[in-house]
Amino acid sequence: MIPMSLSQVARVVGGTVHGVAEPDAQALLVDGPVVTDSREAASGGLYVARVGEHADGHDFAAAALAAGCVAALTTRPLEGLACVVVEDTQAAFAALARAVVDASPGLTVVGLTGSSGKTSTKDLLGEVLATVGPTVAPVGSYNSEVGVPLTVCRVEPDTRFLVVEMGARGPGHIAYLTGMAPPRIGVVLNVGTAHLGEFGSREAIARAKSELPAALPEGGLAVLNADDPAVRAMAAVTPARVTLVGEAEDAEVRAREVALDAAGRPSFRLETASGATDVALGLVGRHHVGNALAVAAVALEVGLSLDEVGGALSTARPRSRWRMEVTERPDGVTVVNDAYNANPDSMRAALATLERMGEGRRTWAVLGTMLELGTESAALHAAVGAEAVARGVEELLVVGQEARPLATGAIEAAGGTNVRHVPDAETAERLLRAELAPGDVALFKSSRDAGLRLLGDTLATTPEEQHP
């Protein structure tokens, strides 16, 4: 974090120092990581004692300070410990993040949102921006009211770019996050049906996503997906300049001649008003073309040349786990683990990639439930099952009771797919261990809490590798 004395921290969060005399508080320097998990505490850090559903962070403050933290951010004094006491640790955490941004005048903040693809895009964006300056991007899917300040507080004095992934589970969430880290550049990837159960309609999701471009300054830039009408329409709500990206004819950063290789990796011609260059992504899935175009628009805005953008995109590699993570087993089975998250749009994208990767091979789609789809859940699951049949999947294995409509939809589609439903991951593992054969391609896809990412990890190794 940007170095601050403990007294400075107390001032910016509106707190009071306890357990340390004022002269010492002015001398104590917080310059290490800000953490909410005491196991991640390190020298010079600050521990934020959050009260969660299952644990009270105050109970772990002593361990955090013993591991090197300078103090804890708390809602009450703790005996014998250095604390900054506030009324609300979340509000104080947000204020601290904003103070870090305000103390970094040379910092360019890039906000990113979308119903799917956020994490892969922020990874790609972080890699490309890092080629020209020190860059901070979120770890994993840190896109919430806790994840965003954790990311922001990693900014150091020499940080040039801050990438902030912004998720939403209701109206006002993204606006709240932009208050912590006001972006100069905002990217909206798409509006889909993720969290449909919480928002009630796709139109409500679009309104929530539009809070990002609406928060941009007049001198900023909104990067909007020209191929998604709901995103394109957000040009009307932003005071910033707008760059449209996509495959539409009027997109200012456009992809032409898109192709997938046998491994499902896309290549395309990147065209702009200033010229064109070729891009060959190291990421699996055609849907990454749109993500790459958004990254290209940001990179061009901050000063990279077109050739630099094309080169950086082509050399970037996957960073976050369980996002189209491909493992080639020694026995010739290919495992594609894309089970960190799922919604109907990302399911369709994954199935399209499986179809390309599986040309001339037997394909398996091991699918689990998509959460938070509300009253439309059964119909949306059934549609994905039908999509699997339309994509020529040979073996569809549906896992879990909540995912059963996937199997129903596939059976009703009446194609050549062998459809089976099993109650749990353990049963699925036994079936797959018995039936996977050399040359097969197996896709694992579900929402995170369905647990198929762990099944995918297990099936990425042969029994001989697990027990040599």
N, C-alpha and C positions, 0 to 999 in steps of 0.2 A: 504494500500500500504506500501511497505518498506519505512520507513521514509527518506525523503530527504528535505533539506532546499530549499527554493524558489530559491536561487542562484544555487544550484545543479541542480534543475529542468531546469533552464534556460540554464545551460551549456550543459546538455545532449541532449536538443532539439534544440540547436543552436539559442536560443532566447535572448531577452533583457527584463530585468525587468523594468516596468513602474509603477508609482504610489506608489512606495516604495523605500526609501533610501537604498543604498547598505548594510550598517550595519544591518538594519532591515531585509533585504532580506536574509541575512546569518543566522539570528536568527529565521525567520518564518519557521515553520516545516509543511510540507505536509505529513500527516500520516493517512489521512482518505480516503474515497472512491473517485476514479476518475470517473466522470460522464459526460455524454453528454446531460442529461436531468436535467434541473434546479430543477425539482420537486423531484429529488432523491438526491439533494445536502445535505451534512451533515458536521458536525464539522471536521475541519482539511483536507477537501477534495480539489480537484482541478477540476474546471469546464472547459471542452473542448468546445469552441464555434465553432461548425461546421456550415457551411452554406449549407442548404439543398434545395431541390426543392421548398418547400413551406414555409420555415422559415429560418431566419438568427439567429443563436445561440447567436450572440453578443447582440441581443435585450433582452436576458434573463440572461445575466451575473450578473447584479445587484441583481436579485432575488436569484441567486445561492450564491453570496457572503453574502447576508443578511441571508441566511439559514445556514451559517457556513463555506463555502469554503474559503480557504486561498487566492486563486487567480483564475484568469481565463486564459486559454491558448487562445490567440486571434491573429488575423492578423492585428490589429490596436490598438493603445492606446484607452482606454475608460476613460472618464473624471471621476476622483474621485475613480477609482477602481484599485486594485492591479492586474496587468496583466503581463504575459510573452508573449511578442509579437514575432511572427514568420512569415515567408513568407507563410507557408502552414501548417494549423493545422493538416491535416491528416498525413503528413510526420513527423511532430513533435510528434504526438500521437504514431506513430509506433516507433520512436526513444526512446520515454519514455518507451514503453513496452520492447524494447530490453534492455534498461538500467536496468530495474527491473530484467530481467532474468540474465543478466551478474552480477548483484550484489547478486545473490543467488547461490553460488557454490554447495550447497547441494541439489539443486532442480533437480528432474527428470521430464523432459518434455515429455509428450506422445501426439503425434499428431494423429488425427483420421479423415479419410475421407471415402467417399463411396456415391453412388448414392441414397441409401436409408438406413435407420437404424442408421444414425449417432447420432441423439439426444438420442434415447433409449439406444444406446451403451455407450455414454459418461455418461449418468445417472448411468448405471450399473457399469461402470468402476470407476466412482467417489465414489460410495458406497463401492465397494470392496476395493479400495486403502485406503479409510478412516479408514478401520479396522486396518491399521498398521501405519498410520501417517497422519498429517494434509494435507488435499487435497483440491485443488481448481479446480472446474469443471465449465463449462459454465452454465449460466442461460438460460433456454429456448433453442433457436437455435442461440446463439451468435457465428456465424461461419464466419463472413465477416471481411472486413478491419476495421470495427468499433467494431464489437463484439469481435474479438480476443484481441485487446489491452484492451478493457474493462475487459475481463477475466483475462488477464495477470496482470493488475494493481491491482487485488485483492490479489496477492501474498503478504504474510507477512513474517517476518524473520524466523518463524518456519515452513513455508510451505515446505512439503517434496515432494509432487507430484502436477504437474500442467497438467491437461487434456485440450487439445486444439482441439476443433472441427473445421475442415477446409473445407469450402465450396468453390466451383469454379463456376464461370459463364463465364469463358473464359480461354484461355491459359495464363499461368504465374501467375494466382491468387494464387494458392497454394504455389508456389515458393515465392511469396511476403509474404505470411503469415508465412512461415517457417523462413523467415528473421527476423521477429519480435520475434518469439518464436522457436528457433532451437530445434527440438525434438531429443531425444536420442532413443526413441522408436516410430515407425510409424505403424499405423494400416490402412489397406485398406480393407473395407468390401466387396465391389462389384462394378461392372460397369454396370449401367443400361441405361435407356433411359430418365431419368430426365434431363431437360434442353437440350433435343435433338435439339430444335429449335435454341438455341444459339450456340451449338457446330457444328451442321451439320451432325455428324455421331457418332456412338458408339466408333469407333476407336479414334476419337478426344477426346471424354470424357475420354477414357482410358489413353491417353497421358497426359491429364491434371491431372488425379488422380495420375499418376506415378511420378509427381513432388514431392510428399511426400516421398516415399522410396528413390528417387534419392537424397534427401537433407539430408539423415541420415549419421552420421559419421561411420567410419570403425568399431568402437567399439560398435555401436548401434545395434538395432534389428528391422527388418521389419517383421510384422505379416501380412501374406497374406492369402487370402481365396483360399484354394486348390480346391474348387468346382466351381470357376469362372475362366475359362481359361484366360480371359483378366487380371485378378488380379494375377494369378499364374505366368504369363509371366513377371511381374514386378520384379521378382527375378533377371532378367538380367540387370536391371538398377540401382540397389542399391549396394553401397559398404558395407552395413551392413550385419550381419548374417541374415538368413531368417528362420522363423518358419512358416510352412504351417498349417493352421487350417481348419477343415471341417469334412465331412463324407467320403472323399476319402480315399482309402486304405493307401496311402503314407502320409497322414496328420499326423504331429507329435503331435498335440493336436486334438483328434478325438472324435466324438460323435457316440455312438452305442445305439441300442435299444431305439430309439426315440419314445415317445408315447405322446398323448395329453389326458388330462382328459376331463370330460364333460364340464368344463368351458373354454376349449381351452388352458390350461396351459401345457407347455411341460416339460417332464422329460426325462433324458437320462443318459447313462453311460459315464462318462468323462474318456478317456483313454490317457495316455502319456507313454513315455518310462520308467518312474519311477514308474508307477502304475496306478490305476484307482479308481474312486470314483463316487458315485451317486449324481445327481443334480436334484432337482425339482424346477423349476422356478416359481416365483410368477407373471410373466408377461404373457400376453395372446398372443398366436400366435406361430406357429412352427418356423417362421422365426427368432425368438429370440434365437434359438439354435446356429446358426452361430454367432450371436452377442456375446453370452455367451462364446463361444469357443475363440473368439478374446480376450475377457476380461481375460479369464483364462490364455492365453499365456502371456499377459502382467503381470498379478499378479505373475505367476511363475517366470518370469524374474526378478522381483524386490524382490523376496525372500519369498513369501508366500509358505507354504507347500500345497500339493495337497488336503489334507483334509480341510485346511483353505480356499482354493479356493472354494471347493465344498460347504462348509458351508456358506460362504459369498454370493455366487451366489444364494443359495436357500433361504436366508433370505431377499435378496434385493427386493424392491417393486417399482412400477412405480413412477416417480417423475414429469415428464413434462406432461402438459395437452394435451388432444386431440390426444394421441397416444394409440390406443386400450384401451381407458378408458371405463370401464364397470360399468354400473349403473343398479342395480336391483330395479325396481319400486315397490311400495307397491302392485300394482294391478297385479304383475306377469309378466310384460313386461320387457325384458332385452334390454337395450340400449348400443350399442358399438359405441363410438364416436372416430373415427380414422381420423378425417377430418382436421388435421393441414396441411397435405401435401399429395400429391398423384402423382404417376407416374404408368405406366403399371405394373411394378414389385411389387410395394407395394399394388396396387389394387388386383393383383392375390393372394398375401399373405393374405390380409384381407378377400377375398372371401373364401379362403381355411379354414381360421379360422371360418368364419361364418358357413360353411358347418358342421364342427365338433361340434360347439356349438349348432347348430340347429337340431341335430339328435332327431327325434321324436317331433319336434316343427315346427311352421310355421316361415319361414325366410323371412325377408325383407332386400333388399339392396337398400339404398337410396344414389344414386351416382350422383356426379356433375362433372364438367369439370376438366380435367388435363391440366394445363397450360404449355406453353413453349415446345411443342412437334413439332413445325414447320410444314413442309409440310406433315408429316406422321400423323398429329393429328387425322384426321377423321378415318383412318384405325386402328390406335392404340386404339381409343375409341371403335370402332366397335368390335375389338378383345376382349376387356374387357367385353362388353355386351354379347358376345358369351360365355365367360368364366363363367359369372354369370349363364347362362342357363346350362352349363356343370356341374356346382357345385350344381345344383338342387335348386337354389333360387326360392322360390314360388312367391314372389312379388318383382318386380324390379320397383323402382320409380326413374326416371331420372329427374334431376332438372336443369333448365336453358337451354337457346337456344344453347349455345356452346357445351353442352353435348349431344345434340340430337343424334349424331352417336352412342352413347352407346345403345339407344333404338333401333335404326335401326339394329345394329349388333345382338342384342338379338332376335329381331323378325325374322331376316333372319336365325338364328340358329334353329328356328322351334322346340323348346322344349315345356315343360309344364309350363314355367314361364309366369305369368301374367305381361305384360310389359305396363307401363304407363309413359307418359312424361308430365311434368308440367312446366310452364314458370318461376316460381320463388319459393323461400323458403316459402313465405306466403301461396301460394296455396298448397305446399307440407304439411305444418303444418296442414291446415284444413283437408286435406285428411287423414293424419295419425291420427289426433285426433279422426276422425270419425271411422277409421277402425282398429287401433291397438287393439288387444284383449289379455287377460291374456294368458301367455305362449309364446307369440311371441318374436322373437329375431330380433332386427332392427339394422343394420350396417349403419353408416353414414360415407361416404368417398368421399373426393374431395380435390382439391388444396385449400390452405388457403383462397385465395381471392374469392373463390366461395361461402363462407359463410356458408357451411353446418355444420361447427363446432358449430356455434351459434344455428342452428336449432337442432343439437344434444343435446346441453345444454337445450334448451327449452323443448324438448321431453323427457328429462331425469326425468322430474317432471310431475306429474299428474295435471290436472286443480285444483284439491282440494288442492294440496300442494302449488300451486301458489297463490290461493285465498282462504285461510282457512276461 
